[in-house]
Amino acid sequence: MNRGLLGSLALPLLLASCVTSSEVSNVAPNHKPKLDSVEAGLWFQVEKMEKRLANSQIVERDAELNQYLNEMICRVSPDYCANTKLYILKQPYFNATMTPNGTMNIWVGLLLRAQNEDQLASVIGHEMAHYNARHSLKKWNNAKALTDFLAFFSIATGGIGFGLVGAMANVGAYGSLQAYSRELEEEADLEGLKLLYKANYDVTEAVTIWENVEAETNADKDATDRTAEDVFWATHPLTKNRIVNIRKWGEELMDGKTHFPSKSNNRFRKIKRKWAHVWVADLLKVTKLEKAVVVLKQQQGVSLKEAEVLYYEGEAYRRRGEPGDLETALTKYKEALTLDNIYKKTYRSMALVSRRLGDNKAAKDYFEQYLQQNPTARDKSLINTYIQQLRT
Ligand SMILES: [Zn+2]
C-alpha cells in the first residue's frame, strides 16, 4: 500500500470520535458498528482494502484449500464462523492477520510451515482471539493512530500488486510499525489457546510452531533487524516470556491429559503433499538460504520426503551461487538420488549445475537422463537444444 492511497483513505476516520479501551467489549456475532463511531471508520478502511484484495492476483482461490481452511476456522471459532471471510494470500512468509470486520488473511507461508493441523489452528485461534476481543479498536481508538492502523492492515493484505516481495517492502517502509501491545498479545495467546482447547485441538502444538519460527529466524545470523525481514515479528514481537507463557497456559488447560487424537491430520497431510512443491518454490525465491534450509528440514516427514528436502536444499544452494555453492548443490542432488531416484527434476538441476561448473560431459549426460525419465517434459525441446550445444 503506497502513501498516496493511505492519504486518500484518511478522512472518514479523522471525523470519528474517540473511545477508551475500557469501553470496548467483545464483539457480538453479527455485530455492525454504529455509523458515527471510530469502529465504523476502521471498518470503512478495511472494506476498501478488501475490495482491492478481492480482485487481486495474490489471492489463492483453490476451492478445496479454501473449504478446508474455512472449516478449520469454524471449528476453532464456531460462534463467529459466519462473520469470518477468508483470503488465502500467495505470500511465502509466515503470517496471518485478522481485520476488525472479520476478514482473515492466511499467508501460504504459514500453511507451508505448519507441521500439523493443531499448529495451524493455534495461529488461527490467536488471530480469532484478537478479533473476538476487538483489539484493533482498543489499539487504534483515535485518529492519531491512523497511519499505524493503515500500515498494519496494508501489510495484512500482503502487499497487493507488489508481488512476492511486496509485503517486505511495506515492512521496510514502516520500519517503526507498532504491533499490538504486549498486554493484548498475551490476551490473544491465552484466549486463542482456550479456543483450541474447546475445539479439541492439541494446545501444546502452539509452543512448537513458535519455537520453529524462532529457529528459522535465528538461522540468519547476519540479520541486524529481524522485524525488517520477518513480517510476523513486526506485528507479533517474540518477547522473552511468550513461549514460556504459552507452554504454561497450555499445560494448565491440558491438566495432565495427553494429546487429543487429531482427527483431521490425514486431510492436512494430503493437502500439504499437494501444495508443498508450489509453496517451497516461492519460499526459495524470497528467503535466505539458511532460513529456507530450516523450513525444509521442519517439513521432512510432514509434506516432504527426505529426498525432496535434499533436492530443495540443492536448489537453494544453486540459486544463491556463491563460491562453493554449486558443488554443495551437486552433492545434495546426488544424495537425494541415492534415496529416491524418481524425483523428476533432480537430473535437470544436476545438468544445469554441471554446465555452470564447466563439466559439459556430465551436463549432457544428466540432461539425457532427465529426458529419459520425463519423455513428455514441457521443456523437452529446450533441453534437446542444450544437449546439441553441449555436444559441439
Ligand atoms: Zn497477535
Boltz pocket constraint, residues with backbone or C-beta under 6 A from the ligand:
constraints:
  - pocket:
      binder: B
      contacts: [[A, 126], [A, 130], [A, 180], [A, 184], [A, 185], [A, 188], [A, 235], [A, 236]]
      max_distance: 6.0
